[in-house]
Structure formats: C-alpha cells, structure tokens
Amino acid sequence: GADLTGGINTGNPSSVQITGDLTIAAWVKCDDSTPSSNQYIVSKYNASAGQRAYAIALLTSGSVRFTYQSSGSSYNGAEDVESAATLTAGTWHFVVGTFQASTAGKIYIDGELDTSNTSSVPSSIFNSSSDVYISGIDGGPSNCFDGNIQNVKIYNRVLSADEITILYERPWEGIEYGDTFHYDPPAPASMLPLTSDS
C-alpha cells in the first residue's frame, strides 16, 4: 500500500459526484492511533471553500468517522456516524462507511457492523465541486493520513453486510498485491470502483 506523507488528488470525475446512496471502503494502517488532529482517509471535502460532501477519517480518539453532509457551507454533526471501535497502530484494518439516503449511515470495521446512525439522515449529500483525495482533504491538502492506505473503493450504492464481509475476507482477489486503486470486482454496473482498469 501507499505509505502516505501527503494527499493523492484523484480529481472529480462524474463517477464520484455521488449525492445519493454511497459506500466508501479502504484498508488502512495508521502510524498513530490517536493523532494530534483528525486524519482523512478518503474525502470529497473542502471546509474552507464551503464544499463539504463526504469523508471517512481517523479521529484523535482513535475512532473512525464517516460524514455525509447535505450542506456544503456548514458542518452538521448529526450527519455523520462515529465508530465505537478504535484502530490499532501498525495493524491493517478494513474500514467501510455506507450512506443510505433518509435511512442510515453505518460504519463497518474489519468486516463487522460497528455503529449505525438512523437519526437526522439527509435525503441527499451536497454535490461538492471538491476533488476526491486519498489521504487529506481538498484545499491544501491538509489533515493527511499518517500511515498506509490500500485498495480504496467508492460505490454509488449501499453494499450489503454480506458484500462487505466478502471484501474483507478476500481483499486481494482480482488484483496484484501492491496495486492501490485498480480493484475491479465482478459486480453489476451500479457498482463504481474509484478507477477502472478498462
């Protein structure tokens, strides 16, 4: 996986301009499980420019937060979900956030449902003009992830618990170990990996 000291800007293609149902998944290994500031794993988020959309981050507490903001201009703490579990430094973890419009935001850690938020779930996510970053947030980048990130995927639908378990149990199926963004699982057309080999 990539040992990151800065952010990777993957641009803003139409495939990641997702305002409805969403899943973000990534394998991560943090160097510090309680960093001095929140560290973003995957984000489409620029707070200073009022372009907040979605992000998944390691918090200073060691928990993972998945946020799905309906307004780009101001942060609404009700529009996110935070894990009860904390990450362990130097250990690979599989983190997944799912957003089902008007229904629930969920976080899965290592293939298991950790936390679900069914309160104040917005009907849509703000259509931010920010680029998607692997490590950090747009506008710098800043708040970059200190550690390794591998096998990032973004889907425009909610993956089921069974699908998340499969991704956790077979993380390298279909790719060569060390590839970062090129996992194309056999899946229906509604599943959009971040990038494609085709």
C-alpha positions in Angstrom: 0.0 0.0 0.0 0.9 3.6 -0.3 2.9 5.0 2.6 1.5 8.5 2.6 3.0 11.8 3.7 0.6 13.9 1.6 -2.6 13.6 -0.2 -3.3 12.0 -3.6 -5.7 14.0 -5.7 -7.8 11.7 -7.8 -9.9 14.5 -9.4 -13.6 15.0 -9.7 -14.9 12.6 -12.3 -18.7 12.1 -12.7 -18.4 8.7 -11.1 -17.6 10.2 -7.7 -20.1 13.0 -7.8 -22.4 11.0 -5.7 -25.3 12.6 -3.9 -27.4 9.6 -3.1 -26.6 6.1 -1.7 -22.8 5.7 -1.1 -20.2 3.2 0.1 -16.6 4.1 0.8 -14.1 1.2 1.6 -10.4 1.2 2.3 -7.7 -0.8 4.0 -5.7 1.4 6.4 -2.7 1.0 8.7 -2.2 4.1 10.9 1.2 5.0 12.4 -0.5 6.7 15.4 -4.0 5.5 16.5 -4.6 8.8 18.5 -3.2 11.5 16.2 -3.0 15.1 17.2 -5.5 16.1 14.6 -8.2 14.3 12.6 -6.7 12.5 9.6 -8.8 11.9 6.5 -8.6 8.6 4.7 -10.9 9.3 1.7 -12.7 12.6 1.2 -14.6 14.8 -1.1 -14.5 17.7 1.3 -13.2 21.3 1.5 -14.4 23.1 4.6 -12.7 26.4 3.9 -14.4 26.7 0.5 -17.8 25.5 1.8 -17.7 22.4 -0.3 -18.3 19.6 2.2 -19.7 16.4 0.8 -18.5 13.0 2.2 -15.4 11.8 4.0 -14.1 9.0 6.2 -11.5 9.9 8.8 -9.4 8.7 11.7 -10.2 10.9 14.7 -7.9 12.0 17.6 -9.8 9.5 19.8 -8.8 6.6 17.5 -12.3 6.1 16.3 -13.4 6.4 12.7 -15.9 8.9 11.5 -17.9 8.7 8.2 -19.6 12.0 7.3 -22.2 12.7 4.7 -23.1 16.4 4.6 -26.3 17.8 3.0 -25.0 21.4 3.1 -21.5 22.3 1.8 -21.4 25.6 3.7 -21.6 24.4 7.3 -20.8 21.2 9.1 -23.7 19.3 10.7 -22.5 16.9 13.4 -25.8 15.0 13.2 -24.9 14.0 9.6 -22.2 11.5 10.4 -21.5 8.3 12.2 -18.6 7.5 14.5 -17.3 4.1 15.4 -17.3 2.6 18.8 -14.1 0.6 18.0 -10.7 2.3 17.7 -7.9 1.4 15.3 -4.7 -0.1 16.4 -1.5 1.5 15.2 0.7 -0.7 13.0 -2.2 -3.1 12.2 -4.2 -3.3 8.9 -7.9 -2.5 9.3 -10.7 -2.6 6.8 -12.9 0.5 7.2 -16.2 1.0 5.4 -18.8 3.7 5.5 -22.3 3.4 4.0 -24.9 6.0 3.4 -28.5 5.1 2.6 -30.5 8.3 1.9 -33.0 9.2 4.5 -32.3 5.9 6.3 -29.0 5.3 7.9 -25.3 5.9 8.0 -23.1 3.0 9.1 -19.5 2.1 9.8 -18.0 -1.3 9.5 -14.7 -2.2 11.0 -12.9 -5.4 9.8 -16.0 -6.8 8.1 -18.3 -6.3 11.1 -21.0 -3.6 11.6 -19.7 -1.3 14.3 -22.2 1.6 14.5 -25.4 2.8 12.8 -27.0 6.2 12.9 -30.6 6.4 11.8 -31.3 9.9 13.2 -31.2 13.1 11.1 -30.1 11.2 8.0 -30.3 13.6 5.0 -32.1 12.8 1.8 -29.0 13.7 -0.3 -25.4 14.6 0.0 -24.2 18.0 -1.1 -22.9 18.0 -4.7 -19.4 19.4 -3.9 -17.0 20.6 -6.5 -14.1 19.4 -4.4 -11.8 16.8 -5.8 -11.6 13.3 -4.1 -8.5 12.9 -2.1 -6.9 9.7 -0.8 -5.4 11.0 2.4 -6.3 14.5 3.4 -8.9 17.0 2.3 -9.1 19.4 -0.6 -7.7 22.8 -0.1 -4.1 22.1 0.8 -4.3 19.2 1.1 -4.5 19.2 4.9 -5.2 16.7 7.6 -3.5 13.9 5.7 -3.4 10.3 6.9 -0.2 9.2 8.6 0.3 5.6 7.6 -0.7 3.3 4.7 -3.9 3.2 2.6 -4.6 0.4 0.3 -7.4 -0.8 -2.1 -9.8 2.2 -1.9 -13.2 1.8 -3.4 -16.2 4.2 -3.8 -19.6 2.8 -4.9 -22.8 4.7 -5.8 -24.9 2.2 -3.8 -25.0 0.7 -0.3 -23.1 -2.5 -0.1 -24.8 -5.2 1.9 -23.3 -6.6 5.1 -22.5 -9.8 3.1 -20.8 -7.9 0.4 -18.6 -6.1 2.9 -17.7 -9.4 4.6 -16.6 -10.8 1.2 -14.4 -7.7 0.5 -12.9 -8.1 4.0 -12.2 -11.9 3.6 -10.9 -11.7 0.0 -9.2 -8.2 -0.2 -6.8 -9.0 -3.0 -8.9 -11.1 -5.2 -8.6 -10.0 -8.8 -5.6 -7.7 -8.3 -1.9 -7.9 -7.9 -0.7 -7.1 -4.3 0.6 -3.6 -4.1 -1.9 -2.0 -6.6 -3.7 0.8 -4.9 -6.8 1.8 -6.9 -7.3 -0.8 -9.6 -9.6 -3.4 -8.0 -12.5 -4.2 -10.3 -14.8 -6.7 -8.6 -17.2 -8.7 -10.6 -20.3 -6.7 -10.0 -23.3 -5.1 -11.5 -22.9 -1.9 -13.4 -24.2 0.1 -10.5 -21.0 -0.6 -8.6 -18.5 2.0 -9.5 -14.9 1.5 -8.3 -12.9 4.7 -7.9 -10.9 4.0 -11.0 -11.2 1.3 -13.7 -8.6 -1.0 -15.4 -10.7 -0.9 -18.5 
